[in-house]
Amino acid sequence: MRIAVTGASGFCGSHVVRAAVAAGHDVLCYGRRPGPAGQHIRWDATAGEPDFTGVDAVVHCAAAVADLPPGAEAEAAQHAVNVTGTEHLLRAAGDRPLAWVSSASVYDPRPGRESVREHHPTEAGHLNAYGRTKAAGERLALAAGAVVLRPRAVYGPGDPHLVPRLLERVRHGRLLLPGGDVRLSLTAVQNLADACLSAVGAGRTGDRPWTPVAYNIADARPYRRDAVVRAVLAAHGVSARIHHVPAPLARLAARTGRLPGLTPYAVDQLSRGVVLDLARARSQGWRPHRDLDAFLREAA
């Protein structure tokens, strides 16, 4: 197949490109910068429609993902990529198989998330512009007949977000975590890449494209937060003691800006259990094959 991957130079997009090339597909990399392989086609999601002439399927990874502070300017910048950019993409994609990479951040954080299925509310309650704009963008994608994938906390080789931010929070041999230990779903980037290809009918098993609805994507089992943190620190040669900060105090500090870099979204992601139900994706024949242990062995 000839597969278009948007955001091909980014963390998730680059892994999709590598997985597609390894599976023998021809890859076109759409974005402002070249991907790790394949042909580069310059495209700015905010500027107009991409040219998908000759493309058999599309994987849309391009997104504005930062946890930005509140404000109209920040919201407008993310809306331009995550919503307006989606409109551009959908018009160009037409009826081609399309996997639209979303995020578990679209889920309303107020109801319990100990076992989240895809019908969990996504219309309100988001703690930052990223969650709001990704939810708005995926509504457009679902209405247009795309397969929407909702990973949570994607990690892996080249991760620019989770592990670096965790290591940066270590101060004087201590790491402060909000609330007590909780169970969390995490997503190896290789599992997400496999899901993207399977969703458009380009997976290793040659399956047909998935039914165009939303799917949770994560590792096969959830993890204990504190055990994950200790393992990540050890794999990177960092010695630190974990100290639990009461969640209400952490939320207050985030709202008032008393701890730089700590946001209400970050506190929510770390202090409340979030476990994704994978039954719908499994029903399509997809199975997560990577886990955190493999990543940490390689990192060490």
N, C-alpha and C positions, 0 to 999 in steps of 0.2 A: 504493500500500500504506500501511497504518498501521503504523509501526515504533516499537517501544519501544527506547530507548537508555538503559541504566543508566550511572551515572557521567557524565552528560551535561555537567556543568559542568567536568569535568577536561580535561586536555590532549588525550588521544586521543578521548574521548567527544564533546567539543565539535566536533572536526573531522568525526566521523561524522555528527553532527546537521546541520552545514552541508552536507555532501555529500548527505545524504538529502533535505534541503529543496531543494537545487539540482536534484535529479533529479525533483522534483515529488511527493515522498512527504509524508504527514502524519506528524509526529513527536511522540511523547510522551517527555518528558525525566524520567527517574526518578533521584532523588538528593536529597541534603540541600539543594542549591542549584539554582536554575534553570539551564538550558542557554542557549546563545546564540540559540536560536529554538525554536519549538514550545511545546507546553503542558507546564508543570512539574507533576509529580506527586511529592510528597515521599515519599521512601523511604530508610530506613536498612537497609543490607544485613544488619546484625547483629540487627535487631529483629523481622523476620518476613517473610512472603511479600508480594511486590508484587501489585497487582491488574492483570492484563493483559486485562481484559474488552474486547473489540473490537479487540485487537491482532492483526495478521497475522504479525509476525515480531519477533524480539528480538535486539538486539546488546548483549552484556554487557561493558561496559568498566570497571565499578566494581571497584576493587582497592585494597589497601594496598600501596604500591610501594616504601616507603623501605628503604634498606640500613641496617637497624638494628643496633646492637651486640648481641652474644650475651646471652641472658637469657630466662628463662621468661616474664617480663611482655611483652617485645617479641614473642616468638613467639606468645603467646596473643592479642595484639591483631591480628596479621596473620592468624592462623588464623580469628578470628571473622569477618573480612571475606572472605578468600579461599577458605575452605573452608565454614564454616557459612553464609555469605552465598550461596555457590553452591548449597547444599542448598535454601535458601529459594527461590532463583531457579528452580531446575529443577522444583520442585513446582508453581510458578505457571505456568511456560512450557508444561507439558504437551507436546503433540506439535507445537507451532509450530516453524517453522524458527528455529534459534538459532545465532548466532555468538558463541563464548566467547573473548574476547581473553586469551591466555596470554602467554608470554614465552620467548625462547630461554634464559633463566636456568634453565629446568627441566632443561636438559641437564646430565648428569654431567660436571664439568670434567676428570675424570681421563683418559679416553681422548682421542685426538687429535681436534681439531675443525676441521681444515683444509678439510673438505668434509662438512658435517653433514647427514645425511638424517634423516627423521622417526623412524626406528627406533633412533636413537642412545639409549643408556640415559638414563632420567629418574628412576630409583627411589632413587638415593643420590648422595652426594658433594657435595651443595649447600653453598655457602659462607656462606649466610645464611638467615634465616627466610623471606625473600621467595621464594627459589627452592624451598624445601621446601613452603611452603604453596601456591604456584602449581601445583607438580607434583601435590599432593594434590587441589586443586580441579579441575584439568583431567582427572584420572582419573575423577572423578565426572561431569564434563561428557561425556566420551567414552562412558562407560557408559550415559548417558542419551540418546545419539544426537545430540549437538551437533557442530557444526563447530568445531574448536579451531584458532586462529591463533597462531603463534609468531613474532612480530617480534623483532628485535634492535636495541637502541640507537635508539629512535624519536626523531627530531628534527623540527624545523619551526617555523613561527610559533607563538609562545606557549610554546615549550619551557621547562619549569620546572626541568629536570634537567641534561641533558648540557652544553649550551653555558654556562649560568651557572656550573656547577661547574668547567668548564675555565678560564674566565676568572678565577675566584676563586683558582685555584692559581698564578697568575702572581705571583712575588715578586721585586721589585727587578730587573725585566727578564729574569728567568729562569723557565723552566718545567721542572720535573723530571718525566720520564716513566720508568716502570719497564721495563727490558729494552730490546731493540733494536726496530727498525721491524718491523711485522707487517701482514698483510692482515686486514681486518675487514669484515664485513657491517654496514651501517647501514640504517635504514628511514625513509624520508620518511613523515611522518604522513599525507600525502595518499594514498600507496600503501596504507597500512594501512586508511584509511577506505574506499577503493575495494574492498579485499578483503573488508571486513566486509559491505558492501552486496551484493557479488556472491555471497558465501557464503550469504546468505538469499534469493537470487533477486530482489534489488532493484537490481542493478547497471545501468550505462548500457546494456548490451547486452540486458537482459531475460532473461538466462540463468536456468535452473532452479537451485534450491539445490544447493550442492556436496555431494558424498558426505561423510557425517559421520565424518571422521577428522581427524588433525592435519595442519597445513600450515605450512611455513616461509614467512615473509613478509619480504621485504627489497628493497632497490633492485636494479636489474638486474645491477649489477657490484659486486664488493667494492672497497674503497679501501685505500690505503696509510695507515697511522696517522699518520705524521709529516707527510705531505703534507696530510692533513685538518686536523691541528692548526694548521699554519702558515696554511692558507687561512682557517680560522675566526678566528684571531687577526687576520689582515690585514683581514678583512671587518668586524671590530669595532674597527678602529683601534688594536689593541694590539700594541706592539712587544716581542718577547721572544725570547730564544735558548733552544732546546731542549737540555736536558742529559739524557743517558741514565743512569739509576741501575741497576746490576746487579740483575736480577730477584730473586735470592736475598736481597740486602740490602733490597730494597723489601718482600719478603714478611716478613722479620724485623721491619722497622719497623712494618708493619701489625699483626702479631701482638702486638707489645709496646706499641702505642699511642704510639710516639715521634713520629709525625707526625700531628697532629690531622686527622681527616677521612679518613685513608687506611685502608682496610679490606682484608682478604684478597680480598673479592669485587672491589673496585675494581682491585686489582693484577692479578688474574686477567683481568678484562675488558680491560685495557690492554696487558698484556705477552704474551698468547698469541693467536696467530692464530685467528679464528673466522669461518668462511665458511659460510653457509647454502646448501644445495642447494634450488633453487626449482622443480625439475621437477614435483613433485606439484601445486603451485598452478597452474603454467602449463598442466598437463593439463586443468584446469577452465576454461581460456580467459582466466585473469587475466594481465595484463601490468603490471609496474610502469612508470609513465609519468613519475615525478618523480625527480630526483637531487639530490645535494648542490650541484652547481654552480648550479642554479636557485635554491636556497635562499640561497646565499651572495651571489648577485647581488642578490637582493631585500634581504638584510640590509645589504649595503653601500650 
